[in-house]
Amino acid sequence: MNTVQQFYTFRQFVDLHHPRWIDAFRIALGIAIFIKGIYFINNSEALIEILQNSRIAGWTFIVEHHVAFTYLVGGILISIGLVTRIAIIFQLPVFFGSVFCYLTQKGFFSVFSDLAFSIIIFFLLIFFLIWGPGKFSADEIMKKEEQKNKMPRLY
């Protein structure tokens, strides 16, 4: 069995055995990322301070706005299940950078850390990148509409 057939078989398995409660985790993940984006916009001074002390100090404005946009738009897209995998692909570098910057600035065992949140979100993003959006998503509704439009009409 070649790689394409294995991937197709895996996708069929995932589509057939997708518990509905996993969609609740996807929705909660999207909402959590969106809330993190709002928090980030309200408290962007911490990121600016971290970035100014790093090698990319000249890119502070661009990184700050990219991260805020990615959190807000990506959180909405993930929660409603619209182009979920693409939204997750844009989220992964942001959360990886969050974990990496946090570790280099404060260390692994700092008090009141956002590190645990970022690591959990990072692994959930990888899980939903593999698993997909689920049955309660805009992607699934669009796929059903596309299949319905391909059906031959009997009149």
C-alpha positions in Angstrom: 0.0 0.0 0.0 1.5 3.3 -1.0 1.5 6.5 1.1 -1.4 8.1 -0.7 -3.6 5.0 -0.1 -2.6 4.9 3.5 -3.5 8.5 4.0 -6.8 8.0 2.3 -7.5 5.0 4.5 -6.6 7.0 7.6 -8.9 9.9 6.5 -11.7 7.4 6.1 -11.1 5.9 9.5 -11.0 9.4 11.1 -14.2 10.5 9.3 -16.1 7.4 10.3 -14.9 7.2 14.0 -15.0 10.9 15.0 -16.8 11.2 18.3 -19.0 14.2 18.6 -17.5 15.2 22.0 -14.2 15.9 20.4 -15.9 18.8 18.5 -16.6 20.4 21.9 -12.8 20.4 22.6 -12.2 22.0 19.1 -14.8 24.7 19.9 -13.3 25.3 23.3 -9.8 25.4 21.8 -10.9 28.1 19.3 -12.6 30.1 22.0 -9.6 29.9 24.3 -7.3 31.1 21.5 -9.6 34.0 20.7 -9.7 35.0 24.4 -5.9 34.7 24.5 -5.9 37.1 21.5 -8.0 39.6 23.3 -5.8 39.3 26.4 -2.8 39.7 24.2 -4.1 42.9 22.7 -4.9 44.4 26.1 -1.4 43.4 27.5 0.9 43.6 24.6 3.6 45.4 26.7 5.0 42.1 27.9 5.6 40.8 24.3 7.1 44.1 23.2 9.5 43.9 26.2 10.5 40.3 25.3 10.9 41.1 21.6 13.0 44.3 22.3 15.4 42.2 24.3 15.7 39.6 21.5 17.4 39.4 18.1 14.3 40.5 16.2 13.9 43.9 18.0 13.3 45.6 14.7 10.4 43.4 13.9 8.5 44.1 17.1 5.6 45.9 15.4 5.1 43.3 12.7 5.3 40.3 15.1 2.9 41.9 17.6 0.2 42.6 15.0 0.7 39.2 13.3 0.3 37.4 16.6 -2.8 39.3 17.5 -4.4 38.8 14.1 -3.5 35.1 14.2 -5.0 34.6 17.7 -8.2 36.4 16.9 -8.9 35.1 13.4 -7.5 31.7 14.0 -9.5 31.3 17.2 -12.8 32.1 15.4 -12.0 29.9 12.4 -11.1 26.9 14.6 -14.1 27.3 16.8 -16.6 27.4 13.9 -14.6 24.7 12.0 -14.0 26.7 8.9 -10.7 25.9 7.1 -9.6 24.4 10.3 -6.4 22.8 9.3 -5.2 26.0 7.5 -6.0 28.1 10.6 -4.1 25.6 12.8 -1.1 25.7 10.5 -1.0 29.5 11.0 -1.4 29.0 14.8 1.4 26.4 15.3 4.4 28.8 14.7 2.9 31.4 17.0 2.4 28.9 19.8 5.8 27.4 19.2 7.4 30.8 19.3 5.4 31.5 22.5 6.8 28.4 24.2 10.4 29.1 22.9 10.4 32.8 23.9 9.0 32.0 27.3 11.6 29.3 28.0 14.5 31.6 26.9 13.3 34.5 29.0 11.9 33.0 32.2 13.0 29.3 32.3 10.9 26.2 32.6 9.9 26.4 36.3 8.8 30.0 36.7 5.9 31.0 38.9 2.5 32.0 37.3 3.6 30.7 34.0 1.7 30.8 30.7 3.9 28.0 29.6 1.6 25.2 30.5 -1.3 26.9 28.6 0.9 27.3 25.5 2.1 23.7 25.6 -1.4 22.3 26.0 -2.7 24.5 23.2 0.2 23.5 21.0 -0.4 19.8 21.4 -4.2 20.2 21.0 -3.5 22.1 17.7 -1.3 19.2 16.5 -4.1 16.8 17.5 -6.8 18.7 15.5 -4.4 19.2 12.6 -4.3 15.4 12.3 -7.8 14.6 13.4 -9.7 17.3 11.5 -12.6 19.6 12.2 -15.3 17.0 12.9 -19.0 16.6 12.2 -20.1 19.9 13.8 -18.1 22.2 11.6 -18.5 24.6 8.7 -16.1 22.4 6.7 -18.4 19.4 7.1 -21.5 21.4 6.1 -19.8 22.7 3.0 -18.7 19.1 2.1 -22.2 17.9 2.5 -23.6 20.7 0.3 -20.9 19.9 -2.4 -21.9 16.2 -2.4 -25.6 17.1 -2.6 -25.0 19.4 -5.6 -23.1 16.5 -7.3 -26.1 14.2 -7.0 -27.9 13.6 -10.3 -31.3 15.1 -10.5 -34.2 12.9 -11.4 -36.3 15.4 -13.3 
